[in-house]
Amino acid sequence: MKKETIWIIILFLFLTLSLSFFYLNFKISESNFELPYTHSYTKAICNETNFCEDYNIVCKEHKLLMMNPTGAVVQHDKNWKDPRKEEIENKNLCDNQ
């Protein structure tokens, strides 16, 4: 009698856990959860003295949400020319990356 009771309890717990898992999985998959941004990436941005700092750029569609420095920096010599200068100057930071 004790073995039967233990097996019934184990079966009941297994069924309860299984049904809970499938219910939660279904609820999560049908939710309309929307991320607060569409994409993010890092880009080095340089100033007129060739000091370049890396930024984490966060966008939603084509709108800039955040631009935070990552802490990575480099100081190029005064004769260095940024090969991306025109690309950066003529482009919105959130246009399709």
QUIMOPE-V641021 format. One record per residue. RES is the residue in three letters. OMEGA is omega in whole degrees, -180 to 180 (* if undefined). Layout:
res:RES omega:OMEGA
res:RES omega:OMEGA
//
This chain:
res:MET omega:-180
res:LYS omega:179
res:LYS omega:180
res:GLU omega:180
res:THR omega:179
res:ILE omega:180
res:TRP omega:178
res:ILE omega:178
res:ILE omega:179
res:ILE omega:179
res:LEU omega:179
res:PHE omega:178
res:LEU omega:179
res:PHE omega:179
res:LEU omega:179
res:THR omega:179
res:LEU omega:179
res:SER omega:180
res:LEU omega:177
res:SER omega:180
res:PHE omega:-178
res:PHE omega:178
res:TYR omega:180
res:LEU omega:179
res:ASN omega:178
res:PHE omega:-179
res:LYS omega:180
res:ILE omega:-177
res:SER omega:-179
res:GLU omega:-179
res:SER omega:-180
res:ASN omega:-179
res:PHE omega:-179
res:GLU omega:178
res:LEU omega:-180
res:PRO omega:179
res:TYR omega:179
res:THR omega:177
res:HIS omega:175
res:SER omega:180
res:TYR omega:176
res:THR omega:179
res:LYS omega:175
res:ALA omega:179
res:ILE omega:-174
res:CYS omega:177
res:ASN omega:-175
res:GLU omega:178
res:THR omega:180
res:ASN omega:172
res:PHE omega:-176
res:CYS omega:180
res:GLU omega:-180
res:ASP omega:-180
res:TYR omega:169
res:ASN omega:-176
res:ILE omega:-178
res:VAL omega:-175
res:CYS omega:169
res:LYS omega:-172
res:GLU omega:-179
res:HIS omega:-178
res:LYS omega:178
res:LEU omega:178
res:LEU omega:-178
res:MET omega:175
res:MET omega:-175
res:ASN omega:177
res:PRO omega:180
res:THR omega:-177
res:GLY omega:178
res:ALA omega:-179
res:VAL omega:174
res:VAL omega:176
res:GLN omega:178
res:HIS omega:179
res:ASP omega:-172
res:LYS omega:-179
res:ASN omega:-178
res:TRP omega:176
res:LYS omega:179
res:ASP omega:-179
res:PRO omega:-179
res:ARG omega:-171
res:LYS omega:-179
res:GLU omega:180
res:GLU omega:-178
res:ILE omega:-177
res:GLU omega:-174
res:ASN omega:-175
res:LYS omega:171
res:ASN omega:-177
res:LEU omega:-177
res:CYS omega:174
res:ASP omega:-176
res:ASN omega:178
res:GLN omega:*
//
